[in-house]
Amino acid sequence: MTIEINLLPWREERRARRSKRFFVTLGLAALLGLGGGYGLTWHYQQEAQAQQQRNAHIQAQSRQLDSAIREISELEAIRDQMLEQVRVFTELQMGRTQTVHVLSDLTSSLVDGVHYSQLTRQGDSLRLTGLAENNRQVSDQLRALAAAASFTEPVLSEVEAEGGGERRRFSLSMSQQLPRAAEANQASAEEGS
């Protein structure tokens, strides 16, 4: 008697179990892959959002710095303008006393027989036109102006006879000199700015 054993259903069941295990493993791997992909995508999105927030913060700070730089530039311009006004006020203040010194020295150095007819001032340069009775008085007037503390050495530009040779019309030019105290004040004002 022969015993017949049928192995086919057992192999079928094993193949079905293996197939089922393979598909379950494949499904789990697919789920794991999809979950990992979604996790990486979410992670990169979070990183991108964090970077965008950092960029937005940097741009906001950059705008604030630009605004502060503009404000500083405006304040520097105002400061420069104020320093220029102080310089002009100082010059005007010194010019007040200079004008007094110039007029005082002009009148005190006036020689008998000489009359001034015109005085022109441009900056520190003075141009003086006058009348004298003779050439000697013109020479004396030049020496008197040279001795004055407010003027540099005068330069005679012309002398011409007027009124039938009796009088001399002369023109001369010279520069103003700052008095010693005013020079010291101006030097200290320039050092302060």
PyMOL commands that set and color helices and strands:
alter all, ss='L'
color gray80, all
select helices_A, chain A and resi 8-108+135-147+180-192
alter helices_A, ss='H'
color red, helices_A
select strands_A, chain A and resi 114-122+125-132+155-162+167-175
alter strands_A, ss='S'
color yellow, strands_A
deselect
rebuild
show_as cartoon
